[in-house]
Structures are given as C-alpha cells and as structure tokens.
C-alpha cells in the first residue's frame, strides 16, 4: 500500500482526500507495528483488518479507473467488473 502511494502515476488517479486518508491510515499501523513486535496474532490481524477496511475501497476505485475503455462509438465506457483480489493486491 505504501509503495502504491509512492507511485506518482497511481496517486494521480485518486483524489487528494483519499490520498491523505490512506497515508494517515498507513502511518498508524506502521508506528503500532514498530512498537508492538511481540503482539499476539489476533492483534496483528485486527490492525490489518482496520487497514484493509479503509484502503480497499480506495484501491478498488484506483484499479477500476484502469478498467475504463473506449467503446466502438468512441464514448468512454466503464468495464462491468470490479477488481480481482490479484489486481487489488498488485495495486497495494
């Protein structure tokens, strides 16, 4: 996720509010992780779930913006599918 947010090409596709929200969300768990190396598995999973809850919709929008194609009429049409798990994982 952090690598994605460092990619100027990808970041340009999301709005500033989402960018700030993701960066703030990433920083919290990273700081927590640095100070809680001996935490229980459940605690790690809870932090991961929190991060995914906020970032997944933003990443889905980002990946869907790559799914825009030009139809035969020349109009821009959006694909009829959402991102796959692999696409979201590759974005983050």
N, C-alpha and C positions, 0 to 999 in steps of 0.2 A: 504494500500500500504506500509506504513511504517512497519507494523507488518510482512508483507511478506519479506521485505528486511532485517528483523532481524532474519529470519528463515534460518539458515546455509544450510539446505538441499535444499531449493528452490534457494537460491542465488548461490549455486554451479552449478546450471543448466544454468545460463546466463553468458555472457562474462563480463569481467571487465569494458569495456567501457559502456555497458548498465547499469551495477550496479552503476557506478559513475554518469551517466546521470540521472538515476532515483532518486538517493539520492539528487543530486543538485536540481532536479525538485521538489521534495517533500519539501525540506527546504524552497524554495522561498515562496510558498503559505502558509506554516505554519507560517512563520515570518509575512507575509502580514496579515493573519488571526488574529494573536495576536495583531496587531496594528490597525486593522480596524473592530473591533467588531460591529460598528454601520453602516457599509457599506450597500448600497442598495442591494436588492435581485439580481438584474442584475449583479452587480459587483461580488458577490459570484459565480453566475452561470458562468460568464466569466472565473474566476480563475479555477473553476472546469473543464471547457471545456479545458483550456490550459493543465492542469494536465493530463486529460484523453487522449488528443491528443498525448502526448509523451509516456505515460505509457502503454496505451492499446496495441500497437504493441509488446512491450517488454513482457507484461503479456501474450499475446496470444502465443508468442513463448515459454514462460515458460510452459504454460498449454499444448501446443501441444507436448512438449517433454515428457509429461506424457502419451501421446496418441500413443507412439511407442510400437509396439507389435512384437513378433516373429511369423512369418508365419510358415506354415506347413513345408516349405523347410528348415527352420532353419535360413533363412535370416531375417534381421530386416526390417520390413515394417512399413510405417507410415500410420496411420488411414486416412480416406478420408474426415474427417470433421474437422472443426475448433472448437474452444471452444464455449460453450454456454454462455449466459450472466451470468448464475448462476456460471459456472466454473470460469469465469474471476473475478466475484465478490468474490468468495471464495478464489481466489489467492491474491486478494488485500484487 
